[in-house]
Amino acid sequence: MDKKLILDIIGYMGSVFVLASFLMATVKKLRIINSIGSIVTIIYGFLIQAYPTVFMNACLLIINLYYLVKMFRYKEEFHIVEAKIDDGSVKFFLNKNKDDISVFFPEFSDAAKDINYTRIIYCQNKTAGLCVGKLDGKNLAIYLDYTIKEYRDYSVGKYLFAALPKEGISTIELKQKTKHHYQYLIKMGFVREGDRFIKQL
């Protein structure tokens, strides 16, 4: 293969990684992909002896690694707050995120008569997610388990499902159509039974 072509491929790969990093939903993923792009571009810079490019990407890599270390060391502090479906804060959150919610939970309606379980999940002072459903004894039928894009690294779900047994809940069932939610549910340990997803706590 032609040497110039190989160099071009390496250069374009670095650019693709850097550009792709800005499509990531979370800052952590952005910095990881951006770091890969910087490493590839550093190699490319050395190969073509473009040392200003090497210097700039080395600086970007150091900055990314610094913040990644802080992110991995930082322990997010979550809190679950009991609420009601008609609370102003819940209504505001649902309205603010209604378009995104409709993608994952197209059948969800906060007007459902049997809703008796609503929990707001906070990370520090920010609303990170909302869980809505029907609690019947030890069984919770979830109608909405929504997390904002910034926290879609499974941390909110892990915290929520670890906390539910403290409320006496032993089984979770998802009733909504969850085509866009499938990967998350499998990651969280749900088992598909027909058109339902079940998780034993």
MDTraj code that builds the backbone (N, CA, C; nanometers):
import mdtraj as md
import numpy as np

residues = "MET ASP LYS LYS LEU ILE LEU ASP ILE ILE GLY TYR MET GLY SER VAL PHE VAL LEU ALA SER PHE LEU MET ALA THR VAL LYS LYS LEU ARG ILE ILE ASN SER ILE GLY SER ILE VAL THR ILE ILE TYR GLY PHE LEU ILE GLN ALA TYR PRO THR VAL PHE MET ASN ALA CYS LEU LEU ILE ILE ASN LEU TYR TYR LEU VAL LYS MET PHE ARG TYR LYS GLU GLU PHE HIS ILE VAL GLU ALA LYS ILE ASP ASP GLY SER VAL LYS PHE PHE LEU ASN LYS ASN LYS ASP ASP ILE SER VAL PHE PHE PRO GLU PHE SER ASP ALA ALA LYS ASP ILE ASN TYR THR ARG ILE ILE TYR CYS GLN ASN LYS THR ALA GLY LEU CYS VAL GLY LYS LEU ASP GLY LYS ASN LEU ALA ILE TYR LEU ASP TYR THR ILE LYS GLU TYR ARG ASP TYR SER VAL GLY LYS TYR LEU PHE ALA ALA LEU PRO LYS GLU GLY ILE SER THR ILE GLU LEU LYS GLN LYS THR LYS HIS HIS TYR GLN TYR LEU ILE LYS MET GLY PHE VAL ARG GLU GLY ASP ARG PHE ILE LYS GLN LEU".split()
xyz = np.array([
    [0.0848, -0.1202, 0.0000],
    [0.0000, 0.0000, 0.0000],
    [0.0877, 0.1243, 0.0000],
    [0.0471, 0.2262, -0.0729],
    [0.1222, 0.3503, -0.0843],
    [0.1375, 0.4173, 0.0523],
    [0.2608, 0.4661, 0.0818],
    [0.2901, 0.5274, 0.2122],
    [0.2023, 0.6502, 0.2364],
    [0.1829, 0.7319, 0.1338],
    [0.1014, 0.8523, 0.1476],
    [-0.0430, 0.8166, 0.1825],
    [-0.0935, 0.7086, 0.1211],
    [-0.2300, 0.6645, 0.1485],
    [-0.2446, 0.6195, 0.2932],
    [-0.1437, 0.5462, 0.3418],
    [-0.1452, 0.5005, 0.4812],
    [-0.1487, 0.6197, 0.5759],
    [-0.0645, 0.7200, 0.5475],
    [-0.0610, 0.8406, 0.6308],
    [-0.1948, 0.9135, 0.6285],
    [-0.2544, 0.9209, 0.5096],
    [-0.3845, 0.9874, 0.4974],
    [-0.4907, 0.9148, 0.5792],
    [-0.4880, 0.7817, 0.5740],
    [-0.5859, 0.7025, 0.6497],
    [-0.5715, 0.7280, 0.7995],
    [-0.4458, 0.7299, 0.8483],
    [-0.4211, 0.7565, 0.9906],
    [-0.4709, 0.8955, 1.0282],
    [-0.4412, 0.9934, 0.9421],
    [-0.4847, 1.1308, 0.9683],
    [-0.6358, 1.1428, 0.9731],
    [-0.7028, 1.0790, 0.8775],
    [-0.8493, 1.0845, 0.8749],
    [-0.9104, 1.0097, 0.9945],
    [-0.8463, 0.9002, 1.0347],
    [-0.8956, 0.8260, 1.1520],
    [-0.8945, 0.9139, 1.2762],
    [-0.7846, 0.9877, 1.2941],
    [-0.7756, 1.0792, 1.4083],
    [-0.8865, 1.1823, 1.4044],
    [-0.9113, 1.2373, 1.2854],
    [-1.0171, 1.3379, 1.2701],
    [-1.1550, 1.2790, 1.2982],
    [-1.1780, 1.1563, 1.2516],
    [-1.3080, 1.0910, 1.2730],
    [-1.3341, 1.0703, 1.4219],
    [-1.2326, 1.0252, 1.4956],
    [-1.2493, 1.0051, 1.6399],
    [-1.2797, 1.1371, 1.7108],
    [-1.2070, 1.2421, 1.6749],
    [-1.2287, 1.3728, 1.7379],
    [-1.3696, 1.4231, 1.7084],
    [-1.4119, 1.4128, 1.5820],
    [-1.5465, 1.4573, 1.5455],
    [-1.6537, 1.3732, 1.6133],
    [-1.6308, 1.2412, 1.6165],
    [-1.7288, 1.1505, 1.6775],
    [-1.7442, 1.1774, 1.8266],
    [-1.6377, 1.2242, 1.8899],
    [-1.6437, 1.2491, 2.0340],
    [-1.7502, 1.3526, 2.0690],
    [-1.7734, 1.4464, 1.9792],
    [-1.8710, 1.5520, 2.0069],
    [-2.0157, 1.5051, 1.9880],
    [-2.0319, 1.3802, 1.9428],
    [-2.1653, 1.3228, 1.9299],
    [-2.2044, 1.2416, 2.0537],
    [-2.1090, 1.2260, 2.1472],
    [-2.1357, 1.1452, 2.2656],
    [-2.2337, 1.2153, 2.3594],
    [-2.3194, 1.1371, 2.4228],
    [-2.4227, 1.1939, 2.5100],
    [-2.3672, 1.2365, 2.6453],
    [-2.2617, 1.1682, 2.6914],
    [-2.2049, 1.2024, 2.8220],
    [-2.0647, 1.2589, 2.8058],
    [-2.0257, 1.3432, 2.9008],
    [-1.8933, 1.4075, 2.8968],
    [-1.7826, 1.3029, 2.9080],
    [-1.8075, 1.1985, 2.9870],
    [-1.7069, 1.0937, 3.0060],
    [-1.6740, 1.0253, 2.8737],
    [-1.7781, 0.9877, 2.7983],
    [-1.7577, 0.9234, 2.6683],
    [-1.6901, 1.0199, 2.5714],
    [-1.7307, 1.1467, 2.5769],
    [-1.6701, 1.2473, 2.4898],
    [-1.5196, 1.2522, 2.5106],
    [-1.4774, 1.2571, 2.6353],
    [-1.3344, 1.2686, 2.6650],
    [-1.2577, 1.1415, 2.6287],
    [-1.3203, 1.0256, 2.6455],
    [-1.2533, 0.8995, 2.6095],
    [-1.2301, 0.8927, 2.4584],
    [-1.3356, 0.9172, 2.3793],
    [-1.3239, 0.9119, 2.2336],
    [-1.2317, 1.0217, 2.1825],
    [-1.2398, 1.1396, 2.2434],
    [-1.1532, 1.2503, 2.2045],
    [-1.0073, 1.2175, 2.2319],
    [-0.9822, 1.1473, 2.3426],
    [-0.8455, 1.1064, 2.3773],
    [-0.7898, 1.0088, 2.2742],
    [-0.8738, 0.9151, 2.2295],
    [-0.8308, 0.8202, 2.1258],
    [-0.7949, 0.8961, 1.9984],
    [-0.8796, 0.9936, 1.9631],
    [-0.8524, 1.0761, 1.8455],
    [-0.7224, 1.1522, 1.8585],
    [-0.6942, 1.2048, 1.9783],
    [-0.5706, 1.2779, 2.0015],
    [-0.4486, 1.1872, 1.9886],
    [-0.4587, 1.0640, 2.0404],
    [-0.3468, 0.9693, 2.0312],
    [-0.3165, 0.9362, 1.8849],
    [-0.4220, 0.9077, 1.8078],
    [-0.4041, 0.8766, 1.6651],
    [-0.3439, 0.9959, 1.5923],
    [-0.3912, 1.1166, 1.6249],
    [-0.3410, 1.2373, 1.5588],
    [-0.1970, 1.2669, 1.5986],
    [-0.1589, 1.2350, 1.7221],
    [-0.0191, 1.2500, 1.7659],
    [0.0716, 1.1599, 1.6829],
    [0.0283, 1.0346, 1.6644],
    [0.1062, 0.9401, 1.5815],
    [0.1188, 0.9943, 1.4400],
    [0.0068, 1.0420, 1.3876],
    [0.0067, 1.0999, 1.2522],
    [0.1015, 1.2195, 1.2441],
    [0.0977, 1.3048, 1.3452],
    [0.1840, 1.4231, 1.3466],
    [0.3314, 1.3872, 1.3469],
    [0.3670, 1.2851, 1.4237],
    [0.5070, 1.2400, 1.4264],
    [0.5489, 1.1843, 1.2898],
    [0.4599, 1.1080, 1.2295],
    [0.4921, 1.0445, 1.1018],
    [0.5141, 1.1459, 0.9896],
    [0.4387, 1.2566, 0.9940],
    [0.4556, 1.3582, 0.8883],
    [0.5406, 1.4755, 0.9380],
    [0.5934, 1.4602, 1.0614],
    [0.6795, 1.5614, 1.1227],
    [0.6086, 1.6971, 1.1369],
    [0.4808, 1.6900, 1.1702],
    [0.4023, 1.8121, 1.1953],
    [0.3983, 1.8326, 1.3469],
    [0.5054, 1.8873, 1.4016],
    [0.5193, 1.8947, 1.5468],
    [0.4228, 1.9911, 1.6157],
    [0.3793, 2.0976, 1.5506],
    [0.2738, 2.1792, 1.6141],
    [0.1448, 2.0986, 1.6370],
    [0.1128, 2.0097, 1.5412],
    [-0.0041, 1.9231, 1.5561],
    [0.0153, 1.8261, 1.6723],
    [0.1376, 1.7722, 1.6819],
    [0.1709, 1.6821, 1.7924],
    [0.1563, 1.7548, 1.9252],
    [0.2088, 1.8755, 1.9323],
    [0.2052, 1.9531, 2.0572],
    [0.0607, 1.9820, 2.0999],
    [-0.0210, 2.0285, 2.0045],
    [-0.1594, 2.0635, 2.0379],
    [-0.2373, 1.9419, 2.0870],
    [-0.2231, 1.8281, 2.0173],
    [-0.2977, 1.7086, 2.0553],
    [-0.2439, 1.6453, 2.1826],
    [-0.1143, 1.6609, 2.2081],
    [-0.0578, 1.6125, 2.3344],
    [-0.1169, 1.6917, 2.4508],
    [-0.1326, 1.8220, 2.4318],
    [-0.1946, 1.9058, 2.5355],
    [-0.3399, 1.8650, 2.5570],
    [-0.4132, 1.8421, 2.4471],
    [-0.5524, 1.7992, 2.4587],
    [-0.5630, 1.6645, 2.5309],
    [-0.4692, 1.5748, 2.5003],
    [-0.4703, 1.4427, 2.5636],
    [-0.4474, 1.4547, 2.7139],
    [-0.3515, 1.5388, 2.7524],
    [-0.3226, 1.5593, 2.8953],
    [-0.4451, 1.6164, 2.9669],
    [-0.5107, 1.7139, 2.9045],
    [-0.6304, 1.7749, 2.9638],
    [-0.7410, 1.6707, 2.9789],
    [-0.7626, 1.5915, 2.8731],
    [-0.8660, 1.4877, 2.8785],
    [-0.8371, 1.3849, 2.9872],
    [-0.7124, 1.3406, 2.9946],
    [-0.6752, 1.2398, 3.0946],
    [-0.6910, 1.2945, 3.2365],
    [-0.6573, 1.4208, 3.2547],
    [-0.6711, 1.4847, 3.3863],
    [-0.8165, 1.4801, 3.4329],
    [-0.9079, 1.5198, 3.3424],
    [-1.0489, 1.5231, 3.3796],
    [-1.1097, 1.3835, 3.3877],
    [-1.0592, 1.2898, 3.3079],
    [-1.1080, 1.1517, 3.3173],
    [-1.0717, 1.0895, 3.4515],
    [-0.9499, 1.1147, 3.4972],
    [-0.9079, 1.0643, 3.6293],
    [-0.9987, 1.1218, 3.7375],
    [-1.0293, 1.2510, 3.7288],
    [-1.1188, 1.3139, 3.8263],
    [-1.2585, 1.2527, 3.8212],
    [-1.3061, 1.2254, 3.6990],
    [-1.4398, 1.1671, 3.6834],
    [-1.4482, 1.0273, 3.7434],
    [-1.3441, 0.9463, 3.7203],
    [-1.3467, 0.8096, 3.7706],
    [-1.3278, 0.8051, 3.9227],
    [-1.2590, 0.9064, 3.9772],
    [-1.2412, 0.9120, 4.1221],
    [-1.3632, 0.9712, 4.1919],
    [-1.4345, 1.0570, 4.1180],
    [-1.5482, 1.1274, 4.1759],
    [-1.6668, 1.0336, 4.1928],
    [-1.7202, 1.0308, 4.3119],
    [-1.8358, 0.9459, 4.3407],
    [-1.9618, 1.0315, 4.3353],
    [-2.0475, 1.0013, 4.2372],
    [-2.1713, 1.0765, 4.2246],
    [-2.2629, 1.0470, 4.3427],
    [-2.3215, 1.1513, 4.3962],
    [-2.4079, 1.1372, 4.5123],
    [-2.5537, 1.1499, 4.4684],
    [-2.6245, 1.0378, 4.4726],
    [-2.7638, 1.0358, 4.4311],
    [-2.8569, 1.0381, 4.5525],
    [-2.9764, 1.0896, 4.5277],
    [-3.0800, 1.0894, 4.6300],
    [-3.2136, 1.0611, 4.5623],
    [-3.2969, 0.9835, 4.6297],
    [-3.4311, 0.9566, 4.5793],
    [-3.5310, 1.0290, 4.6684],
    [-3.6195, 1.1049, 4.6054],
    [-3.7189, 1.1829, 4.6795],
    [-3.8586, 1.1391, 4.6375],
    [-3.9399, 1.1054, 4.7368],
    [-4.0778, 1.0670, 4.7090],
    [-4.1570, 1.1886, 4.6621],
    [-4.2401, 1.1677, 4.5627],
    [-4.3201, 1.2779, 4.5085],
    [-4.4568, 1.2249, 4.4657],
    [-4.5391, 1.3141, 4.4123],
    [-4.6673, 1.2760, 4.3540],
    [-4.6679, 1.3168, 4.2077],
    [-4.7407, 1.2441, 4.1269],
    [-4.7400, 1.2663, 3.9830],
    [-4.7889, 1.4061, 3.9458],
    [-4.8715, 1.4655, 4.0323],
    [-4.9235, 1.5979, 4.0001],
    [-4.8473, 1.7112, 4.0689],
    [-4.7322, 1.6790, 4.1300],
    [-4.6472, 1.7839, 4.1874],
    [-4.5947, 1.8746, 4.0775],
    [-4.5772, 2.0009, 4.1101],
    [-4.5282, 2.0964, 4.0110],
    [-4.3925, 2.0601, 3.9552],
    [-4.3015, 2.0132, 4.0407],
    [-4.1663, 1.9778, 3.9951],
    [-4.1687, 1.8592, 3.8993],
    [-4.2597, 1.7648, 3.9248],
    [-4.2733, 1.6477, 3.8373],
    [-4.3332, 1.6893, 3.7034],
    [-4.4365, 1.7701, 3.7081],
    [-4.4999, 1.8196, 3.5855],
    [-4.4001, 1.8967, 3.5002],
    [-4.3196, 1.9805, 3.5648],
    [-4.2191, 2.0594, 3.4934],
    [-4.1178, 1.9685, 3.4256],
    [-4.0685, 1.8679, 3.4974],
    [-3.9693, 1.7749, 3.4431],
    [-4.0260, 1.6973, 3.3241],
    [-4.1493, 1.6496, 3.3386],
    [-4.2134, 1.5746, 3.2308],
    [-4.2332, 1.6613, 3.1068],
    [-4.2747, 1.7844, 3.1267],
    [-4.2976, 1.8749, 3.0140],
    [-4.1669, 1.9139, 2.9455],
    [-4.0650, 1.9382, 3.0254],
    [-3.9347, 1.9786, 2.9715],
    [-3.8725, 1.8682, 2.8863],
    [-3.8976, 1.7435, 2.9232],
    [-3.8345, 1.6296, 2.8546],
    [-3.9343, 1.5459, 2.7742],
    [-4.0509, 1.6008, 2.7448],
    [-4.1588, 1.5224, 2.6840],
    [-4.1214, 1.4599, 2.5497],
    [-4.0453, 1.5321, 2.4661],
    [-4.0094, 1.4773, 2.3347],
    [-3.9181, 1.3558, 2.3479],
    [-3.8199, 1.3658, 2.4361],
    [-3.7269, 1.2550, 2.4568],
    [-3.7971, 1.1384, 2.5269],
    [-3.8830, 1.1694, 2.6210],
    [-3.9581, 1.0646, 2.6917],
    [-4.0443, 0.9858, 2.5944],
    [-4.1046, 1.0549, 2.4975],
    [-4.1937, 0.9882, 2.4014],
    [-4.1192, 0.8877, 2.3138],
    [-3.9874, 0.9043, 2.2988],
    [-3.9074, 0.8102, 2.2202],
    [-3.8946, 0.6768, 2.2940],
    [-3.8708, 0.6847, 2.4254],
    [-3.8482, 0.5643, 2.5051],
    [-3.9764, 0.5075, 2.5648],
    [-4.0721, 0.5961, 2.5931],
    [-4.1974, 0.5529, 2.6558],
    [-4.3153, 0.6154, 2.5819],
    [-4.3401, 0.5711, 2.4590],
    [-4.4434, 0.6340, 2.3756],
    [-4.5850, 0.6222, 2.4316],
    [-4.6077, 0.5245, 2.5184],
    [-4.7422, 0.5043, 2.5721],
    [-4.7614, 0.5678, 2.7095],
    [-4.6566, 0.6306, 2.7609],
    [-4.6681, 0.6851, 2.8963],
    [-4.7629, 0.8040, 2.9010],
    [-4.8450, 0.8054, 3.0047],
    [-4.9341, 0.9185, 3.0301],
    [-4.9372, 0.9443, 3.1800],
    [-4.9093, 1.0678, 3.2192],
    [-4.9108, 1.0994, 3.3620],
    [-5.0532, 1.1113, 3.4154],
    [-5.1499, 1.0899, 3.3258],
    [-5.2908, 1.0959, 3.3672],
    [-5.3458, 0.9587, 3.4043],
    [-5.2622, 0.8556, 3.3960],
    [-5.3084, 0.7198, 3.4295],
    [-5.3611, 0.7162, 3.5729],
    [-5.4800, 0.6591, 3.5905],
    [-5.5487, 0.6625, 3.7194],
    [-5.4812, 0.5769, 3.8264],
    [-5.4066, 0.4736, 3.7834],
    [-5.3515, 0.3811, 3.8829],
    [-5.2095, 0.4157, 3.9280],
    [-5.1559, 0.5316, 3.8868],
    [-5.0224, 0.5726, 3.9308],
    [-5.0263, 0.6042, 4.0807],
    [-4.9469, 0.5311, 4.1576],
    [-4.9376, 0.5587, 4.3014],
    [-4.7930, 0.5593, 4.3501],
    [-4.6993, 0.5589, 4.2529],
    [-4.5569, 0.5559, 4.2891],
    [-4.4815, 0.6538, 4.1995],
    [-4.4235, 0.7566, 4.2604],
    [-4.3441, 0.8552, 4.1856],
    [-4.2194, 0.8889, 4.2669],
    [-4.1036, 0.8742, 4.2048],
    [-3.9773, 0.9055, 4.2709],
    [-3.8897, 0.9908, 4.1783],
    [-3.8374, 1.0994, 4.2342],
    [-3.7426, 1.1846, 4.1620],
    [-3.6027, 1.1449, 4.2057],
    [-3.5134, 1.1247, 4.1093],
    [-3.3746, 1.0908, 4.1410],
    [-3.2890, 1.2136, 4.1145],
    [-3.2215, 1.2581, 4.2198],
    [-3.1333, 1.3742, 4.2098],
    [-2.9876, 1.3298, 4.2120],
    [-2.9039, 1.4011, 4.1375],
    [-2.7586, 1.3866, 4.1483],
    [-2.7074, 1.5230, 4.1924],
    [-2.6521, 1.5266, 4.3139],
    [-2.6224, 1.6539, 4.3765],
    [-2.7533, 1.7356, 4.3829],
    [-2.7584, 1.8510, 4.3180],
    [-2.8800, 1.9325, 4.3225],
    [-2.9572, 1.9300, 4.1912],
    [-2.9213, 1.8373, 4.1031],
    [-2.9827, 1.8344, 3.9713],
    [-3.0741, 1.7137, 3.9556],
    [-3.1905, 1.7359, 3.8926],
    [-3.2815, 1.6245, 3.8650],
    [-3.2242, 1.5388, 3.7539],
    [-3.1905, 1.4144, 3.7868],
    [-3.1277, 1.3252, 3.6904],
    [-3.2265, 1.2279, 3.6277],
    [-3.3332, 1.1952, 3.7010],
    [-3.4267, 1.0979, 3.6469],
    [-3.5585, 1.0963, 3.7219],
    [-3.6511, 1.0174, 3.6680],
    [-3.7845, 1.0066, 3.7264],
    [-3.8356, 0.8643, 3.7075],
    [-3.8905, 0.8094, 3.8138],
    [-3.9501, 0.6754, 3.8090],
    [-4.0966, 0.6864, 3.8493],
    [-4.1851, 0.6360, 3.7629],
    [-4.3295, 0.6449, 3.7863],
    [-4.3915, 0.5078, 3.7622],
    [-4.4839, 0.4686, 3.8478],
    [-4.5487, 0.3397, 3.8253],
    [-4.6593, 0.3111, 3.9240],
    [-4.6934, 0.1844, 3.9335],
    [-4.7967, 0.1370, 4.0250],
    [-4.7348, 0.0352, 4.1194],
    [-4.7432, 0.0649, 4.2478],
    [-4.6911, -0.0255, 4.3497],
    [-4.8057, -0.1078, 4.4065],
    [-4.7893, -0.2409, 4.3992],
    [-4.8905, -0.3332, 4.4499],
    [-4.8203, -0.4338, 4.5396],
    [-4.8243, -0.4086, 4.6694],
    [-4.7512, -0.4945, 4.7623],
    [-4.6016, -0.4814, 4.7421],
    [-4.5383, -0.5937, 4.7062],
    [-4.3939, -0.5936, 4.6830],
    [-4.3584, -0.5813, 4.5350],
    [-4.4596, -0.5657, 4.4531],
    [-4.4377, -0.5594, 4.3082],
    [-4.4572, -0.4174, 4.2570],
    [-4.3617, -0.3712, 4.1772],
    [-4.3687, -0.2381, 4.1184],
    [-4.3764, -0.2500, 3.9666],
    [-4.4883, -0.2044, 3.9119],
    [-4.5028, -0.1969, 3.7663],
    [-4.4592, -0.0567, 3.7241],
    [-4.3477, -0.0490, 3.6541],
    [-4.2929, 0.0807, 3.6148],
    [-4.3536, 0.1258, 3.4827],
    [-4.4074, 0.2453, 3.4821],
    [-4.4620, 0.3049, 3.3602],
    [-4.3603, 0.3994, 3.2958],
    [-4.2726, 0.4551, 3.3783],
    [-4.1707, 0.5471, 3.3286],
    [-4.0453, 0.5341, 3.4129],
    [-3.9344, 0.5061, 3.3484],
    [-3.8030, 0.5013, 3.4142],
    [-3.7096, 0.5826, 3.3255],
    [-3.7124, 0.7130, 3.3434],
    [-3.6463, 0.8037, 3.2496],
    [-3.5277, 0.8736, 3.3156],
    [-3.4179, 0.8804, 3.2409],
    [-3.2978, 0.9505, 3.2842],
    [-3.2571, 1.0501, 3.1767],
    [-3.2172, 1.1704, 3.2174],
    [-3.1735, 1.2698, 3.1188],
    [-3.0421, 1.2242, 3.0553],
    [-3.0145, 1.2744, 2.9365],
    [-2.9013, 1.2283, 2.8566],
    [-2.7686, 1.2350, 2.9307],
    [-2.7515, 1.3369, 3.0096],
    [-2.6252, 1.3591, 3.0806],
    [-2.5875, 1.2440, 3.1723],
    [-2.6867, 1.1681, 3.2195],
    [-2.6615, 1.0612, 3.3174],
    [-2.6900, 0.9220, 3.2618],
    [-2.6875, 0.9074, 3.1309],
    [-2.7159, 0.7765, 3.0720],
    [-2.5921, 0.6880, 3.0638],
    [-2.5299, 0.6680, 3.1781],
    [-2.4159, 0.5766, 3.1874],
    [-2.4502, 0.4616, 3.2821],
    [-2.5804, 0.4409, 3.3044],
    [-2.6363, 0.3347, 3.3877],
    [-2.6272, 0.3624, 3.5379],
    [-2.5618, 0.4719, 3.5777],
    [-2.5423, 0.4984, 3.7204],
    [-2.6738, 0.5257, 3.7925],
    [-2.7650, 0.5987, 3.7279],
    [-2.8940, 0.6290, 3.7914],
    [-2.9755, 0.5016, 3.8104],
    [-2.9812, 0.4182, 3.7062],
    [-3.0557, 0.2927, 3.7154],
    [-2.9998, 0.2012, 3.8230],
    [-2.8681, 0.1901, 3.8301],
    [-2.8050, 0.1049, 3.9314],
    [-2.8404, 0.1521, 4.0720],
    [-2.8367, 0.2839, 4.0899],
    [-2.8693, 0.3395, 4.2214],
    [-3.0160, 0.3152, 4.2554],
    [-3.1039, 0.3428, 4.1605],
    [-3.2477, 0.3269, 4.1834],
    [-3.2829, 0.1836, 4.2198],
    [-3.2361, 0.0872, 4.1404],
    [-3.2750, -0.0516, 4.1627],
    [-3.2105, -0.1106, 4.2881],
    [-3.0959, -0.0528, 4.3285],
    [-3.0341, -0.0965, 4.4541],
    [-3.1108, -0.0420, 4.5745],
    [-3.1797, 0.0708, 4.5548],
    [-3.2530, 0.1342, 4.6644],
    [-3.3938, 0.0789, 4.6828],
    [-3.4531, 0.0237, 4.5788],
    [-3.5926, -0.0216, 4.5848],
    [-3.6194, -0.1284, 4.6908],
    [-3.5294, -0.2254, 4.7125],
    [-3.5573, -0.3252, 4.8178],
    [-3.5756, -0.2632, 4.9561],
    [-3.5161, -0.1463, 4.9786],
    [-3.5328, -0.0783, 5.1082],
    [-3.6768, -0.0320, 5.1279],
    [-3.7512, -0.0230, 5.0177],
    [-3.8922, 0.0137, 5.0252],
    [-3.9818, -0.1111, 5.0289],
    [-3.9186, -0.2281, 5.0385],
    [-3.9942, -0.3523, 5.0444],
    [-4.0321, -0.4085, 4.9089],
    [-3.9744, -0.3521, 4.8016],
    [-4.0055, -0.3962, 4.6657],
    [-3.9146, -0.5135, 4.6277],
    [-3.9733, -0.6197, 4.5746],
    [-3.8936, -0.7376, 4.5393],
    [-3.8970, -0.7701, 4.3900],
    [-3.9980, -0.7197, 4.3196],
    [-4.0110, -0.7475, 4.1770],
    [-4.0451, -0.6195, 4.1019],
    [-3.9775, -0.5986, 3.9877],
    [-4.0070, -0.4842, 3.9020],
    [-4.0517, -0.5365, 3.7672],
    [-4.1556, -0.4746, 3.7141],
    [-4.2070, -0.5117, 3.5827],
    [-4.2223, -0.3854, 3.4993],
    [-4.1768, -0.3921, 3.3763],
    [-4.1934, -0.2795, 3.2848],
    [-4.3040, -0.3135, 3.1867],
    [-4.4048, -0.2293, 3.1823],
    [-4.5201, -0.2560, 3.0972],
    [-4.5135, -0.1842, 2.9628],
    [-4.4345, -0.0799, 2.9548],
    [-4.4318, 0.0002, 2.8331],
    [-4.3565, -0.0705, 2.7200],
    [-4.3859, -0.0290, 2.5966],
    [-4.3071, -0.0760, 2.4830],
    [-4.1704, -0.0107, 2.4927],
    [-4.0651, -0.0923, 2.4867],
    [-3.9327, -0.0416, 2.5186],
    [-3.8297, -0.0724, 2.4103],
    [-3.8657, -0.0536, 2.2871],
    [-3.7750, -0.0815, 2.1754],
    [-3.6432, -0.0061, 2.1893],
    [-3.6479, 0.1215, 2.2253],
    [-3.5275, 0.2038, 2.2376],
    [-3.4628, 0.1909, 2.3756],
    [-3.5223, 0.1097, 2.4599],
    [-3.4781, 0.0971, 2.5987],
    [-3.4168, -0.0402, 2.6255],
    [-3.4141, -0.1229, 2.5230],
    [-3.3803, -0.2646, 2.5387],
    [-3.2404, -0.2859, 2.5981],
    [-3.1406, -0.2188, 2.5434],
    [-3.0025, -0.2385, 2.5894],
    [-2.9882, -0.2041, 2.7376],
    [-3.0524, -0.0953, 2.7780],
    [-3.0483, -0.0532, 2.9178],
    [-3.1090, -0.1601, 3.0080],
    [-3.2236, -0.2125, 2.9690],
    [-3.2927, -0.3118, 3.0512],
    [-3.2103, -0.4393, 3.0678],
    [-3.1495, -0.4854, 2.9609],
    [-3.0651, -0.6047, 2.9682],
    [-2.9445, -0.5781, 3.0586],
    [-2.8849, -0.4604, 3.0451],
    [-2.7710, -0.4221, 3.1282],
    [-2.8094, -0.4177, 3.2759],
    [-2.9332, -0.3786, 3.3046],
    [-2.9814, -0.3674, 3.4423],
    [-3.0300, -0.5002, 3.4995],
    [-3.0242, -0.6062, 3.4187],
    [-3.0607, -0.7381, 3.4695],
    [-3.2058, -0.7771, 3.4527],
    [-3.2793, -0.7081, 3.3661],
    [-3.4176, -0.7465, 3.3385],
    [-3.4201, -0.8686, 3.2456],
    [-3.5232, -0.9486, 3.2610],
    [-3.5424, -1.0665, 3.1763],
    [-3.6703, -1.0458, 3.0966],
    [-3.6638, -1.0725, 2.9682],
    [-3.7802, -1.0537, 2.8836],
    [-3.8725, -1.1739, 2.8936],
    [-3.9990, -1.1442, 2.9191],
    [-4.1024, -1.2482, 2.9220],
    [-4.2167, -1.2011, 2.8339],
    [-4.2167, -1.2469, 2.7099],
    [-4.3166, -1.1989, 2.6140],
    [-4.2930, -1.0527, 2.5830],
    [-4.3934, -0.9704, 2.6097],
    [-4.3795, -0.8275, 2.5836],
    [-4.3475, -0.7501, 2.7126],
    [-4.3094, -0.8241, 2.8183],
    [-4.2768, -0.7599, 2.9451],
    [-4.1300, -0.7816, 2.9788],
    [-4.0782, -0.6946, 3.0649],
    [-3.9431, -0.7091, 3.1182],
    [-3.9544, -0.7191, 3.2697],
    [-3.8948, -0.8246, 3.3276],
    [-3.9072, -0.8515, 3.4711],
    [-3.7687, -0.8501, 3.5360],
    [-3.7600, -0.7915, 3.6556],
    [-3.6354, -0.7952, 3.7321],
    [-3.6675, -0.8316, 3.8763],
    [-3.6017, -0.9361, 3.9264],
    [-3.6148, -0.9743, 4.0654],
    [-3.5048, -0.9058, 4.1466],
    [-3.5423, -0.8421, 4.2547],
    [-3.4452, -0.7687, 4.3370],
    [-3.3938, -0.8563, 4.4520],
])
top = md.Topology()
chain = top.add_chain()
for i, resn in enumerate(residues, 1):
    res = top.add_residue(resn, chain, resSeq=i)
    for name in ("N", "CA", "C"):
        top.add_atom(name, md.element.get_by_symbol(name[0]), res)
traj = md.Trajectory(xyz[None], top)
